[in-house]
């Protein structure tokens, strides 16, 4: 999908346009080959800049092409992947390309809330021709969304823990495992984003304006806060998973102990009846009440074994 937006310098009106006008914002979401070629031919940039950002495994980085005076920023943004009956938190690369002082391009594999916030004009003081501020606003909003998603992860963890307290279900354990994996993705991406923002703050790639520099500094602070939060939640979740693993193991041992004790108790009357089923002379064989006596002996012996096992805490 290819869309071009422009903010009029005089009126500050934000509109979607059809032409490649200087100062405009070009947004590419999972673009086709034709759209990639169209953009590259009209604004004279290399296709690699766009294709690199479309690689799902691309890491956060900054690339500068001196010949074309083009800068590529790649950062990881949080997204929610919907499966059959669940949702998983992960990250994907978002490319930001500054083409000379003429165009600003964003490239992503799929729609995300960060870019949609700008398309819907939810961000204050946003202008397509102020490229440095645009980059910093994206970085700040990205860090904010990480914090929001981390809070969602923590809430889902609490819900899964509550359900597990009442019933050990594989579904909830798998949910915790998925959330643990999401925190690993988030932590790795946040640290990579921090490196990109720190390098940007040095002013080697884009010109820093005093009124915009505060936005980048706030973005770095938000990002660091997200890193700390992700680490705390990850430690808590790891401890929770270890605790439930111990609980499950303990429950299994308890069940096995109970079944073993029941087997021992049931073996007593079976053993006694086996003895008196032999073809040899045995006590009470000729007695009129022999059957009742043997039943009584079996019952008494069984109760005695049960009491002994209970006393040794081997029968729950």
Backbone torsions as a table, in degrees:
resi	resn	phi	psi	omega
1	UNK	NA	131.5	179.9
2	UNK	-121.2	125.8	175.9
3	UNK	-137.4	143.2	-179.2
4	UNK	-122.2	129.6	-179.7
5	UNK	-122.4	151.9	179.8
6	UNK	-147.1	139.0	174.3
7	UNK	-104.8	121.3	180.0
8	UNK	-67.8	129.8	-176.1
9	UNK	-65.3	-35.3	-176.5
10	UNK	-82.2	-45.4	-175.6
11	UNK	-98.9	-15.5	-176.4
12	UNK	62.9	21.9	175.6
13	UNK	-77.1	133.9	-178.9
14	UNK	-102.7	120.2	-176.8
15	UNK	-139.6	156.6	172.3
16	UNK	-88.1	131.5	-178.0
17	UNK	-121.9	172.2	-178.8
18	UNK	-105.8	-25.4	-176.1
19	UNK	-94.9	159.3	177.3
20	UNK	-87.1	86.7	-176.7
21	UNK	-95.0	139.8	179.7
22	UNK	-61.1	138.4	-177.7
23	UNK	89.4	0.5	-178.1
24	UNK	-89.6	167.0	178.5
25	UNK	-111.6	123.0	178.7
26	UNK	-104.0	119.0	-178.6
27	UNK	-109.6	120.0	178.9
28	UNK	-114.2	122.5	177.0
29	UNK	-122.2	112.2	-176.7
30	UNK	45.3	57.8	-174.0
31	UNK	-70.2	152.6	175.0
32	UNK	-80.8	169.5	178.5
33	UNK	-60.7	-39.3	-179.2
34	UNK	-64.0	-41.0	-179.3
35	UNK	-67.6	-38.8	177.9
36	UNK	-62.5	-47.4	-179.9
37	UNK	-64.0	-38.6	-179.7
38	UNK	-61.5	-45.1	-179.7
39	UNK	-65.8	-47.8	-176.8
40	UNK	-63.1	-37.5	-179.5
41	UNK	-72.7	-35.4	-175.9
42	UNK	-79.0	-30.3	-178.2
43	UNK	-114.3	2.4	172.1
44	UNK	61.7	63.7	172.5
45	UNK	-132.6	165.4	179.6
46	UNK	-77.6	144.2	-179.9
47	UNK	-66.7	-25.6	-177.6
48	UNK	-59.8	-32.7	-179.7
49	UNK	-61.0	-39.6	-179.8
50	UNK	-78.0	-42.8	-176.0
51	UNK	-66.7	-34.2	179.0
52	UNK	-60.3	-40.4	-179.1
53	UNK	-73.1	-14.2	179.6
54	UNK	-92.7	0.9	175.9
55	UNK	-84.4	116.9	-174.4
56	UNK	-62.6	-24.4	-178.8
57	UNK	-93.8	4.9	-178.5
58	UNK	-65.0	134.8	-179.0
59	UNK	-92.0	157.7	178.5
60	UNK	-63.4	130.2	-177.3
61	UNK	-166.8	173.0	174.2
62	UNK	-125.4	133.0	179.3
63	UNK	-129.5	133.3	-177.5
64	UNK	-122.7	125.9	176.8
65	UNK	-107.1	104.3	-173.6
66	UNK	-66.9	-36.6	-177.4
67	UNK	-62.2	-43.6	-178.7
68	UNK	-91.6	-6.4	-175.5
69	UNK	54.5	46.2	-177.0
70	UNK	-120.3	135.4	-179.0
71	UNK	-119.3	132.3	177.7
72	UNK	-112.4	122.4	172.6
73	UNK	-108.8	128.3	175.1
74	UNK	-121.0	124.0	176.2
75	UNK	-129.2	157.8	177.7
76	UNK	-93.8	130.9	179.6
77	UNK	-115.8	146.4	-179.8
78	UNK	-78.3	140.5	176.9
79	UNK	-139.4	166.5	176.5
80	UNK	-115.9	120.5	177.0
81	UNK	-96.6	126.1	-179.2
82	UNK	-95.5	121.3	175.0
83	UNK	-95.6	-161.1	-177.3
84	UNK	-60.1	-52.1	-176.3
85	UNK	-133.7	20.1	-178.7
86	UNK	-152.9	171.6	177.7
87	UNK	-123.2	143.6	-180.0
88	UNK	-127.9	138.0	178.8
89	UNK	-93.0	130.4	178.6
90	UNK	-149.6	-170.0	-179.6
91	UNK	-131.7	160.1	175.1
92	UNK	-145.3	156.9	-179.7
93	UNK	-76.4	144.1	173.0
94	UNK	-124.6	121.6	-179.3
95	UNK	-96.1	136.5	175.1
96	UNK	-124.8	119.7	-174.9
97	UNK	-117.8	122.6	175.2
98	UNK	-99.6	112.6	-177.6
99	UNK	-99.3	101.8	-177.4
100	UNK	51.5	-132.0	173.5
101	UNK	-115.5	26.5	-170.4
102	UNK	-107.4	-47.6	-172.7
103	UNK	-133.0	156.1	173.0
104	UNK	-128.0	127.2	-175.6
105	UNK	-120.3	136.9	170.0
106	UNK	-116.5	137.6	-177.1
107	UNK	-131.2	130.3	178.0
108	UNK	-150.2	157.9	-178.5
109	UNK	-77.1	-28.7	-179.1
110	UNK	-150.2	168.7	178.8
111	UNK	-63.3	146.1	175.6
112	UNK	-144.4	158.3	-173.1
113	UNK	-67.8	-25.2	-178.2
114	UNK	-66.2	-53.0	179.6
115	UNK	-66.5	-37.8	179.8
116	UNK	-62.9	-31.4	178.9
117	UNK	-63.9	-36.3	177.7
118	UNK	-76.0	-37.6	179.4
119	UNK	-63.3	-34.5	-178.5
120	UNK	-91.6	8.9	177.1
121	UNK	57.1	42.3	177.4
122	UNK	-87.9	-7.7	-177.0
123	UNK	-101.4	129.4	-179.7
124	UNK	-75.6	151.9	176.5
125	UNK	54.9	40.1	179.6
126	UNK	-103.2	125.7	178.4
127	UNK	-136.2	135.9	-176.9
128	UNK	-67.1	-26.9	-177.0
129	UNK	-83.9	-11.0	175.6
130	UNK	-95.5	83.2	-169.7
131	UNK	-69.1	-41.4	-179.9
132	UNK	-61.3	-46.0	178.4
133	UNK	-64.1	-38.2	179.7
134	UNK	-58.8	-45.9	179.2
135	UNK	-60.6	-46.9	-177.1
136	UNK	-66.0	-36.1	178.3
137	UNK	-66.3	-38.5	176.3
138	UNK	-64.3	-44.0	179.9
139	UNK	-62.8	-41.0	-179.6
140	UNK	-67.7	-46.2	-179.9
141	UNK	-63.8	-36.7	178.5
142	UNK	-61.1	-46.2	178.7
143	UNK	-62.6	-37.7	179.7
144	UNK	-65.2	-39.2	179.7
145	UNK	-68.8	-33.2	174.4
146	UNK	-59.4	-45.1	179.0
147	UNK	-62.0	-40.9	179.7
148	UNK	-63.9	-46.1	-179.5
149	UNK	-67.1	-34.4	177.2
150	UNK	-63.5	-38.6	176.8
151	UNK	-65.7	-37.4	176.5
152	UNK	-64.0	-41.8	178.9
153	UNK	-61.8	-43.5	179.2
154	UNK	-62.6	-40.2	179.2
155	UNK	-65.2	-43.6	178.8
156	UNK	-65.8	-33.5	176.4
157	UNK	-63.1	-43.7	179.4
158	UNK	-63.2	-39.6	179.3
159	UNK	-65.5	-44.4	179.7
160	UNK	-63.6	-38.5	178.6
161	UNK	-65.3	-40.5	179.9
162	UNK	-62.3	-42.8	179.1
163	UNK	-66.1	-39.8	-178.4
164	UNK	-66.8	-27.9	179.1
165	UNK	-65.3	-30.4	-177.9
166	UNK	-95.3	-28.3	-178.7
167	UNK	-157.2	125.1	179.2
168	UNK	-77.8	101.5	-179.9
169	UNK	-116.4	139.7	178.8
170	UNK	-61.7	-32.2	-178.3
171	UNK	-60.5	-43.5	-178.8
172	UNK	-73.0	-34.6	176.3
173	UNK	-65.4	-40.2	177.0
174	UNK	-66.8	-32.7	176.9
175	UNK	-64.3	-44.3	177.6
176	UNK	-62.6	-39.0	178.8
177	UNK	-64.0	-40.9	178.5
178	UNK	-64.9	-40.4	178.8
179	UNK	-67.0	-36.4	177.5
180	UNK	-63.5	-41.1	178.1
181	UNK	-64.8	-39.3	179.2
182	UNK	-61.7	-40.3	179.7
183	UNK	-65.1	-34.1	176.7
184	UNK	-65.5	-44.9	177.6
185	UNK	-60.1	-45.9	-177.7
186	UNK	-62.9	-44.8	-178.4
187	UNK	-61.9	-45.4	179.6
188	UNK	-62.6	-44.0	-178.7
189	UNK	-68.3	-39.6	-179.7
190	UNK	-63.4	-39.8	179.0
191	UNK	-67.1	-37.9	176.9
192	UNK	-66.7	-41.2	178.3
193	UNK	-63.3	-35.9	180.0
194	UNK	-61.7	-40.7	178.9
195	UNK	-62.0	-42.9	179.2
196	UNK	-62.1	-44.2	-178.4
197	UNK	-68.8	-37.3	178.2
198	UNK	-64.3	-41.3	178.4
199	UNK	-67.3	-37.3	178.7
200	UNK	-66.0	-36.8	-178.5
201	UNK	-63.0	-24.8	179.8
202	UNK	-72.4	-13.4	174.6
203	UNK	77.2	20.0	-179.1
204	UNK	-83.2	-20.4	-172.8
205	UNK	-109.5	-41.1	177.4
206	UNK	-128.0	150.8	179.4
207	UNK	-72.3	129.3	-178.6
208	UNK	-93.4	125.9	174.7
209	UNK	-101.1	143.0	-173.9
210	UNK	-58.2	-39.3	-177.5
211	UNK	-73.8	-18.5	-179.7
212	UNK	-98.2	-21.9	-175.8
213	UNK	-61.8	-32.7	178.8
214	UNK	-62.7	-33.5	179.7
215	UNK	-64.6	-43.0	179.6
216	UNK	-66.2	-40.8	178.8
217	UNK	-63.8	-40.4	176.0
218	UNK	-64.0	-37.3	178.6
219	UNK	-63.6	-40.4	179.2
220	UNK	-65.1	-40.9	178.5
221	UNK	-63.4	-45.9	178.6
222	UNK	-61.4	-40.6	-179.2
223	UNK	-64.5	-43.1	178.4
224	UNK	-64.3	-38.8	177.0
225	UNK	-62.8	-39.8	177.9
226	UNK	-64.8	-38.6	178.1
227	UNK	-61.8	-45.5	179.1
228	UNK	-64.2	-42.0	179.7
229	UNK	-64.3	-43.0	179.4
230	UNK	-62.4	-39.0	179.6
231	UNK	-65.8	-44.1	179.6
232	UNK	-62.9	-48.3	179.9
233	UNK	-62.6	-37.5	179.8
234	UNK	-65.5	-42.8	178.2
235	UNK	-63.1	-42.8	179.4
236	UNK	-63.7	-44.2	-178.4
237	UNK	-66.6	-38.9	176.7
238	UNK	-61.7	-43.7	177.4
239	UNK	-63.4	-38.7	179.1
240	UNK	-65.5	-44.2	179.1
241	UNK	-62.2	-41.6	177.8
242	UNK	-64.1	-39.6	-179.9
243	UNK	-64.3	-44.5	-179.4
244	UNK	-70.4	-30.0	174.7
245	UNK	-63.8	-40.5	178.2
246	UNK	-68.0	-39.4	179.3
247	UNK	-63.4	-44.7	179.5
248	UNK	-62.6	-43.6	178.1
249	UNK	-62.5	-41.3	179.3
250	UNK	-66.2	-40.6	178.3
251	UNK	-63.3	-38.7	178.5
252	UNK	-65.2	-41.9	178.0
253	UNK	-63.1	-38.6	179.4
254	UNK	-64.6	-43.2	178.9
255	UNK	-63.3	-44.6	-180.0
256	UNK	-63.6	-39.4	178.3
257	UNK	-64.4	-41.5	179.4
258	UNK	-64.7	-44.6	179.5
259	UNK	-63.8	-38.5	178.3
260	UNK	-64.8	-42.4	179.7
261	UNK	-64.2	-42.2	178.2
262	UNK	-62.9	-39.2	178.3
263	UNK	-61.7	-41.6	178.8
264	UNK	-63.9	-43.9	-179.3
265	UNK	-62.5	-43.7	-179.1
266	UNK	-71.4	-21.3	-179.5
267	UNK	-73.1	-24.7	-176.9
268	UNK	-64.0	-56.8	178.8
269	UNK	-64.1	-30.8	177.5
270	UNK	-64.6	-41.6	-179.7
271	UNK	-66.4	-43.5	-179.5
272	UNK	-64.2	-44.4	-179.9
273	UNK	-65.6	-30.3	178.0
274	UNK	-67.0	-40.4	178.5
275	UNK	-60.2	-45.8	-176.7
276	UNK	-81.0	0.3	174.4
277	UNK	-93.8	-0.5	-179.7
278	UNK	-75.9	154.0	179.5
279	UNK	-88.0	52.7	175.7
280	UNK	-135.3	163.3	179.7
281	UNK	-72.6	129.9	-178.0
282	UNK	-134.3	159.3	178.8
283	UNK	-58.0	148.1	177.2
284	UNK	65.0	13.3	-177.4
285	UNK	-66.0	-36.5	-177.8
286	UNK	-100.2	-0.8	-176.2
287	UNK	-74.9	143.5	-178.9
288	UNK	-66.0	-32.4	179.9
289	UNK	-103.2	25.7	-176.5
290	UNK	-59.1	-41.4	-178.3
291	UNK	-64.1	-44.8	-179.0
292	UNK	-65.5	-38.7	179.7
293	UNK	-62.6	-44.1	-178.1
294	UNK	-68.0	-36.3	175.8
295	UNK	-62.8	-42.5	-179.4
296	UNK	-63.4	-43.1	178.7
297	UNK	-61.3	-42.1	179.6
298	UNK	-62.5	-43.8	-179.1
299	UNK	-65.0	-45.9	-178.9
300	UNK	-63.5	-44.7	-179.9
301	UNK	-63.6	-41.6	178.7
302	UNK	-62.8	-43.9	178.2
303	UNK	-64.1	-36.5	179.4
304	UNK	-66.3	-44.7	178.6
305	UNK	-64.2	-40.3	178.1
306	UNK	-61.2	-43.2	179.8
307	UNK	-63.8	-41.6	179.5
308	UNK	-63.9	-43.2	178.7
309	UNK	-65.1	-38.8	178.9
310	UNK	-65.8	-39.3	-178.9
311	UNK	-64.0	-36.6	179.4
312	UNK	-87.4	11.6	178.3
313	UNK	56.3	40.9	178.3
314	UNK	-108.2	1.7	-179.4
315	UNK	-136.3	113.2	-177.6
316	UNK	-86.9	NA	NA
